């Protein structure tokens, strides 16, 4: 009998209970510029340091930077209104949010888009 194990033993033992979205969010929070269509196994390998993610600039990341740049510049006015990870004032807080949440923030705050756009950067 030939039993084949996954090439990433640690993947199955550590990340089995995580769904794709959770792995994607963890990878984003860890600062990896990954796309939502990455496989679960690749996301886990990036998190474990077993594989390097492809280098690319995710367009929505510039908006994440823009949102946080805007919030930090206007901190005194917005800090009590925030209920999301941005309340940490961590410049990378929006990287833990799924793309749809970032778009929702932009749509909700369309009156501030000009100022958010000023803070966009790769």
C-alpha positions as CSV (number, residue, x, y, z in Angstrom):
1,X,0.0,0.0,0.0
2,X,1.4,3.4,-1.0
3,X,0.3,6.3,1.1
4,X,1.2,9.7,-0.1
5,X,1.4,12.6,2.3
6,X,1.0,16.2,1.5
7,X,4.3,18.0,0.8
8,X,3.3,20.4,3.6
9,X,2.8,18.3,6.7
10,X,2.5,21.4,8.9
11,X,-0.3,22.7,6.6
12,X,-2.7,20.0,7.6
13,X,-1.8,20.0,11.3
14,X,-2.0,23.8,11.9
15,X,-4.4,25.2,9.3
16,X,-7.0,22.4,8.8
17,X,-9.6,24.3,10.7
18,X,-9.1,27.5,8.9
19,X,-11.3,28.3,5.9
20,X,-9.9,30.0,2.8
21,X,-11.1,33.5,3.9
22,X,-9.5,33.1,7.3
23,X,-6.2,32.1,5.7
24,X,-6.4,34.9,3.2
25,X,-7.0,37.5,6.0
26,X,-4.2,36.1,8.1
27,X,-1.8,36.3,5.1
28,X,-2.9,39.9,4.5
29,X,-2.6,40.8,8.2
30,X,0.9,39.3,8.1
31,X,1.8,41.8,5.3
32,X,1.8,39.4,2.4
33,X,0.5,40.8,-0.9
34,X,-1.6,37.9,-1.9
35,X,-4.6,37.7,-4.2
36,X,-8.0,36.2,-3.1
37,X,-7.7,33.4,-5.6
38,X,-4.6,31.9,-3.9
39,X,-5.1,28.3,-2.9
40,X,-5.5,27.4,0.8
41,X,-2.3,25.4,0.7
42,X,-0.2,28.3,-0.8
43,X,-1.6,30.7,1.8
44,X,-0.6,28.4,4.6
45,X,2.8,27.9,3.1
46,X,3.4,31.6,2.9
47,X,2.3,32.0,6.6
48,X,4.7,29.2,7.6
49,X,7.6,30.6,5.6
50,X,7.8,27.5,3.5
51,X,7.1,29.4,0.3
52,X,7.5,33.0,-0.9
53,X,4.4,34.6,-2.3
54,X,4.7,36.1,-5.8
55,X,5.6,39.7,-5.8
56,X,2.8,41.9,-7.1
57,X,1.0,45.1,-6.3
58,X,-2.6,44.5,-5.4
59,X,-4.5,47.6,-6.7
60,X,-6.8,47.6,-3.6
61,X,-3.8,47.9,-1.4
62,X,-3.3,51.5,-2.5
63,X,-6.8,52.2,-1.3
64,X,-6.0,50.5,2.0
65,X,-3.0,52.8,2.4
66,X,-5.2,55.7,1.5
67,X,-7.8,55.0,4.0
68,X,-5.3,54.6,6.8
69,X,-3.4,57.7,5.8
70,X,-6.6,59.7,5.8
71,X,-7.6,58.3,9.2
72,X,-4.3,58.9,10.8
73,X,-4.3,62.5,9.5
74,X,-7.8,63.0,10.9
75,X,-7.4,60.9,14.0
76,X,-8.9,63.3,16.6
77,X,-12.1,63.6,14.5
78,X,-12.5,59.9,13.7
79,X,-11.1,57.8,16.5
80,X,-14.3,57.5,18.5
81,X,-16.3,56.6,15.4
82,X,-14.1,53.6,14.4
83,X,-15.3,50.1,15.1
84,X,-13.0,48.2,12.8
85,X,-9.3,47.2,12.9
86,X,-8.3,50.8,11.9
87,X,-9.1,51.8,15.5
88,X,-5.6,50.4,16.4
89,X,-4.1,53.2,14.4
90,X,-1.8,50.7,12.8
91,X,-1.0,51.9,9.3
92,X,-1.5,48.3,8.0
93,X,-4.8,47.8,9.8
94,X,-6.9,47.7,6.6
95,X,-4.7,44.9,5.3
96,X,-6.6,42.5,7.5
97,X,-9.9,43.4,5.8
98,X,-11.2,41.6,2.8
99,X,-11.3,43.6,-0.4
100,X,-15.1,44.0,-0.3
101,X,-14.8,45.6,3.2
102,X,-12.3,48.1,1.8
103,X,-14.6,49.0,-1.1
104,X,-17.5,49.3,1.4
105,X,-15.5,51.8,3.4
106,X,-14.7,53.8,0.3
107,X,-18.4,53.9,-0.8
108,X,-19.6,54.8,2.7
109,X,-17.1,57.6,2.9
110,X,-17.4,58.9,-0.7
111,X,-17.3,62.5,0.5
112,X,-13.7,61.9,1.6
113,X,-12.5,60.1,-1.5
114,X,-10.4,63.1,-2.7
115,X,-8.5,63.2,0.6
116,X,-8.2,59.4,0.8
117,X,-6.9,59.4,-2.8
118,X,-4.1,61.7,-1.8
119,X,-2.8,59.0,0.6
120,X,-2.8,56.2,-1.9
121,X,0.6,54.6,-2.4
122,X,1.9,51.1,-3.4
